[in-house]
């Protein structure tokens, strides 16, 4: 059953089978005129069934329901086309809406293959990694028509007035929603409680870690008493959690810088030597998708160190190799 969080605001926790995230939080804001659903989950039967039952329990009329998607990852966007109707608006950020308009699955997979090879990902692991990638397996069958929202735009639903805050880092165009009167923040995957959002360098050479840290600073001084994240439970002390996340990445940065001092490494080799909170006895025993996300995070830190002038890169036999400066 949906959990009543605040007046006319509910949380539906939908399962993500065989995924370490375990579940996705979809939030429903009810009003007499139009309702709003924040994020929808992966395009999986188990996720869809729970969301359908939750919306039915709240007597949600989908013909007068809109959707706000925090970012383009499949666990947030995957079911949107399945639930949106012809009268629904689907609110989304501009950078990722632009990306979806030119999206072609074959080009996406080819690009991911090229990028993973430059990270040093072994060819014999790549096919398995892409077959297991949730963004490929459980993304939307088609992208909906998006209504673009930008930083500072206001979305009114009943008594709630949500202000959009652009928080790139976890994804290029990630959006949060802030309700100042209720001192409430929908944080998507920008801030999570007992897990750290993945910051990845798998897309391109943009310094996503610098963007992420700046986005944490951007929301630090918000007057918030309840943060509703995309996964797990509500966060009651946003500032403390932001300090923890920043400390985590500073420690990661120091760890990667130490690895660089031992000699030239690829992102794959760096990830294999980093410390991870994963139940496996060795890097070789990591589940393939955990290796994928770990390599992406290692790449993000390597790019960040390069941008700071503390690392340099060269290309050796098609792989990008980093060394300390």
C-alpha positions as CSV (number, residue, x, y, z in Angstrom):
1,X,0.0,0.0,0.0
2,X,1.2,3.6,-0.6
3,X,2.7,5.3,2.4
4,X,1.2,8.7,3.3
5,X,4.2,11.0,3.7
6,X,2.4,14.4,3.9
7,X,-1.1,15.7,3.1
8,X,-1.9,14.5,-0.4
9,X,1.6,13.2,-0.9
10,X,2.3,9.4,-1.0
11,X,5.3,7.1,-1.6
12,X,5.0,3.9,-3.6
13,X,8.1,1.6,-3.2
14,X,8.4,-0.5,-6.3
15,X,10.8,-3.5,-6.5
16,X,13.9,-3.6,-8.7
17,X,14.5,-7.4,-9.0
18,X,18.1,-8.6,-9.0
19,X,19.4,-5.1,-8.5
20,X,21.4,-3.9,-5.5
21,X,19.3,-0.8,-5.3
22,X,16.4,-3.1,-4.3
23,X,13.6,-0.7,-5.0
24,X,12.6,2.7,-6.5
25,X,10.5,5.3,-4.8
26,X,7.7,6.7,-6.9
27,X,6.0,9.7,-5.3
28,X,2.4,10.7,-5.9
29,X,1.0,14.2,-5.3
30,X,-2.8,14.4,-5.4
31,X,-5.0,17.4,-6.1
32,X,-8.5,18.1,-7.2
33,X,-7.3,19.3,-10.6
34,X,-4.2,17.4,-11.7
35,X,-2.0,14.8,-10.0
36,X,1.8,14.4,-10.3
37,X,3.9,11.3,-10.2
38,X,7.6,11.7,-9.5
39,X,9.6,8.9,-11.2
40,X,8.2,5.6,-12.4
41,X,10.7,2.8,-12.1
42,X,12.2,0.3,-14.5
43,X,10.3,-1.3,-17.4
44,X,9.9,-4.6,-15.5
45,X,6.7,-6.5,-14.8
46,X,7.3,-6.6,-11.0
47,X,7.8,-2.9,-10.9
48,X,4.8,-2.1,-13.1
49,X,2.5,-4.3,-11.1
50,X,3.3,-2.6,-7.8
51,X,3.0,0.9,-9.3
52,X,-0.3,0.0,-11.0
53,X,-1.7,-1.3,-7.7
54,X,-0.4,1.7,-5.8
55,X,-2.0,4.2,-8.2
56,X,-5.3,2.2,-8.1
57,X,-5.3,2.2,-4.3
58,X,-5.0,6.0,-4.4
59,X,-7.8,6.2,-7.1
60,X,-5.5,8.1,-9.4
61,X,-7.1,9.1,-12.7
62,X,-4.2,8.8,-15.2
63,X,-6.0,11.0,-17.7
64,X,-5.5,14.0,-15.3
65,X,-2.1,12.9,-14.0
66,X,1.3,14.4,-15.0
67,X,4.8,13.0,-14.5
68,X,8.0,14.5,-13.3
69,X,11.1,12.5,-14.1
70,X,14.2,13.5,-12.2
71,X,16.7,12.1,-14.8
72,X,17.0,9.7,-17.7
73,X,18.2,6.5,-15.9
74,X,15.9,3.5,-16.6
75,X,14.9,3.0,-12.9
76,X,13.3,6.5,-13.0
77,X,12.1,6.8,-16.6
78,X,11.5,3.3,-17.7
79,X,7.8,3.0,-17.1
80,X,6.8,6.5,-17.9
81,X,5.5,5.8,-21.4
82,X,3.5,2.9,-20.1
83,X,1.6,5.1,-17.5
84,X,1.3,8.5,-19.2
85,X,-1.8,9.1,-21.3
86,X,-2.5,11.4,-24.2
87,X,-3.6,14.1,-21.7
88,X,-0.5,13.7,-19.5
89,X,2.4,16.1,-19.4
90,X,5.8,14.5,-18.8
91,X,8.2,17.0,-17.2
92,X,11.9,16.5,-17.9
93,X,15.2,18.4,-18.0
94,X,16.4,20.0,-21.2
95,X,19.9,18.3,-21.7
96,X,18.5,14.8,-21.4
97,X,15.3,15.6,-23.3
98,X,17.6,16.7,-26.2
99,X,19.6,13.5,-25.9
100,X,16.5,11.3,-26.1
101,X,15.3,13.1,-29.3
102,X,18.4,11.9,-31.1
103,X,18.6,8.5,-29.3
104,X,19.2,5.4,-31.4
105,X,19.7,2.1,-29.6
106,X,22.4,0.8,-32.0
107,X,24.3,4.1,-31.8
108,X,24.1,4.1,-28.0
109,X,25.4,0.5,-27.7
110,X,28.2,1.2,-30.1
111,X,29.2,4.3,-28.2
112,X,29.2,2.5,-24.9
113,X,31.4,-0.2,-26.4
114,X,33.9,2.4,-27.6
115,X,33.9,4.2,-24.3
116,X,34.3,1.1,-22.2
117,X,37.2,0.0,-24.3
118,X,39.0,3.3,-23.7
119,X,38.5,2.7,-20.0
120,X,40.4,-0.6,-20.4
121,X,37.3,-2.9,-20.0
122,X,38.3,-6.3,-21.3
123,X,36.6,-7.3,-24.6
124,X,35.6,-10.7,-23.2
125,X,33.6,-8.9,-20.4
126,X,32.0,-6.2,-22.6
127,X,29.3,-8.3,-24.3
128,X,28.1,-9.7,-21.0
129,X,28.2,-6.2,-19.5
130,X,26.0,-4.7,-22.2
131,X,23.6,-7.6,-22.1
132,X,23.1,-7.0,-18.4
133,X,23.0,-3.2,-18.5
134,X,19.7,-2.1,-16.9
135,X,19.5,1.0,-19.2
136,X,19.4,-1.3,-22.2
137,X,17.3,-4.1,-20.7
138,X,14.7,-2.1,-18.8
139,X,14.5,1.3,-20.5
140,X,11.3,2.7,-22.1
141,X,10.0,1.0,-25.2
142,X,9.7,4.6,-26.5
143,X,10.4,8.0,-25.2
144,X,7.4,10.2,-24.4
145,X,6.9,13.8,-25.6
146,X,8.6,15.9,-22.9
147,X,7.7,19.2,-21.4
148,X,11.0,20.8,-20.5
149,X,11.6,22.4,-17.1
150,X,14.6,24.4,-16.3
151,X,16.3,25.8,-13.2
152,X,13.9,28.1,-11.3
153,X,10.7,27.0,-13.0
154,X,7.8,26.4,-10.7
155,X,5.4,23.5,-10.9
156,X,2.1,23.9,-8.9
157,X,0.2,20.8,-7.8
158,X,-2.7,21.6,-5.4
159,X,-1.3,23.3,-2.4
160,X,2.3,22.4,-3.4
161,X,4.5,24.8,-5.3
162,X,7.7,23.0,-6.4
163,X,10.7,24.9,-7.6
164,X,13.0,23.1,-10.1
165,X,16.7,23.0,-9.2
166,X,19.2,21.8,-11.8
167,X,21.7,19.4,-10.1
168,X,23.9,17.8,-12.7
169,X,26.4,15.2,-11.6
170,X,24.7,11.9,-11.2
171,X,23.4,12.6,-14.7
172,X,23.9,15.5,-17.1
173,X,20.6,17.2,-16.4
174,X,19.3,15.9,-13.1
175,X,16.5,18.0,-11.6
176,X,15.3,18.2,-8.0
177,X,12.0,19.7,-6.8
178,X,12.0,22.0,-3.8
179,X,8.9,23.0,-1.9
180,X,9.9,25.9,0.5
181,X,6.6,26.1,2.4
182,X,6.7,22.4,3.3
183,X,10.5,22.5,3.6
184,X,10.5,19.5,1.3
185,X,13.0,18.3,-1.3
186,X,12.5,15.6,-3.9
187,X,16.2,14.7,-4.4
188,X,16.0,11.9,-7.0
189,X,19.4,10.3,-7.1
190,X,21.3,13.5,-6.3
191,X,21.3,12.8,-2.6
192,X,20.6,9.4,-1.2
193,X,20.6,8.3,2.4
194,X,22.5,5.1,3.1
195,X,24.1,4.6,-0.3
196,X,26.2,7.0,-2.4
197,X,24.9,8.1,-5.9
198,X,27.1,6.7,-8.7
199,X,29.1,9.5,-10.5
200,X,30.2,8.1,-13.8
201,X,32.7,9.0,-16.5
202,X,31.3,6.5,-18.9
203,X,29.5,9.0,-21.1
204,X,32.3,11.4,-22.1
205,X,35.2,13.5,-20.7
206,X,33.0,16.0,-18.8
207,X,34.1,16.4,-15.2
208,X,30.9,15.0,-13.7
209,X,32.4,14.9,-10.3
210,X,33.1,18.6,-10.3
211,X,29.5,19.2,-11.4
212,X,28.2,16.9,-8.7
213,X,30.1,18.6,-5.9
214,X,29.0,22.0,-7.1
215,X,25.4,20.7,-7.2
216,X,25.7,19.6,-3.6
217,X,26.9,23.0,-2.7
218,X,23.9,24.5,-4.6
219,X,21.3,22.9,-2.3
220,X,23.3,22.9,0.9
221,X,21.7,26.0,2.3
222,X,18.1,25.1,1.4
223,X,15.7,25.2,4.3
224,X,14.7,21.5,4.3
225,X,13.4,19.2,7.0
226,X,12.5,16.3,4.8
227,X,14.3,15.0,1.7
228,X,12.6,12.3,-0.3
229,X,15.1,10.4,-2.4
230,X,14.8,8.1,-5.3
231,X,15.8,5.1,-3.2
232,X,15.5,4.0,0.4
233,X,14.1,6.0,3.2
234,X,13.6,9.8,3.8
235,X,16.6,11.9,4.8
236,X,16.0,14.1,7.9
237,X,19.3,16.0,8.0
238,X,20.1,17.1,4.4
239,X,23.2,19.2,5.4
240,X,24.8,16.4,7.3
241,X,24.2,13.9,4.5
242,X,25.8,16.4,2.0
243,X,28.8,16.7,4.2
244,X,29.1,12.9,4.3
245,X,28.8,12.6,0.5
246,X,31.5,15.3,-0.1
247,X,33.8,13.6,2.4
248,X,33.3,10.3,0.7
249,X,34.4,11.7,-2.6
250,X,37.4,13.5,-1.1
251,X,38.5,10.1,0.3
252,X,37.9,8.5,-3.1
253,X,40.0,11.2,-4.8
254,X,42.9,10.6,-2.4
255,X,42.6,6.9,-3.0
256,X,42.7,7.3,-6.7
257,X,45.6,9.8,-6.5
258,X,47.5,7.2,-4.5
259,X,46.9,4.5,-7.1
260,X,48.2,6.8,-9.8
261,X,51.5,7.3,-7.9
262,X,52.2,3.6,-8.3
263,X,52.4,3.8,-12.1
264,X,50.2,4.2,-15.3
265,X,46.7,2.7,-15.0
266,X,43.5,2.5,-17.0
267,X,40.1,3.2,-15.3
268,X,39.5,-0.6,-15.2
269,X,42.8,-1.2,-13.4
270,X,42.1,1.7,-11.1
271,X,38.6,0.4,-10.1
272,X,40.1,-3.1,-9.5
273,X,42.4,-1.6,-6.8
274,X,39.8,0.8,-5.2
275,X,37.9,-0.1,-2.0
276,X,34.3,-1.1,-2.6
277,X,31.5,-2.0,-0.2
278,X,30.5,-5.1,-2.2
279,X,30.1,-8.7,-1.0
280,X,32.8,-10.2,-3.1
281,X,36.2,-11.7,-2.2
282,X,38.0,-10.2,-5.2
283,X,37.5,-7.9,-8.1
284,X,37.1,-10.9,-10.4
285,X,34.1,-12.0,-8.4
286,X,32.3,-8.7,-8.6
287,X,28.9,-9.0,-10.5
288,X,29.5,-7.7,-14.0
289,X,27.3,-4.6,-13.6
290,X,29.0,-3.7,-10.3
291,X,32.3,-3.8,-12.2
292,X,30.7,-1.5,-14.9
293,X,29.5,1.1,-12.4
294,X,32.8,0.9,-10.5
295,X,34.8,1.5,-13.6
296,X,32.6,4.5,-14.4
297,X,33.2,6.0,-11.0
298,X,36.9,5.4,-11.3
299,X,36.9,7.2,-14.7
300,X,35.0,10.1,-13.1
301,X,37.7,10.5,-10.5
302,X,40.5,10.2,-13.1
303,X,38.9,12.9,-15.3
304,X,38.6,15.1,-12.2
305,X,42.2,14.7,-11.2
306,X,43.2,15.4,-14.8
307,X,41.1,18.6,-14.8
308,X,42.8,19.7,-11.6
309,X,46.2,19.1,-13.2
310,X,47.1,16.2,-11.0
311,X,47.0,13.5,-13.7
312,X,47.7,13.3,-17.4
313,X,46.4,10.8,-19.9
314,X,47.8,9.1,-22.9
315,X,46.4,6.5,-25.3
316,X,48.0,3.1,-25.5
317,X,46.6,0.5,-27.9
318,X,43.2,2.2,-27.8
319,X,43.0,2.4,-24.0
320,X,43.3,5.7,-22.1
321,X,46.1,5.4,-19.5
322,X,46.5,7.9,-16.7
323,X,49.6,8.8,-14.8
324,X,50.3,11.1,-11.8
325,X,51.7,14.6,-12.6
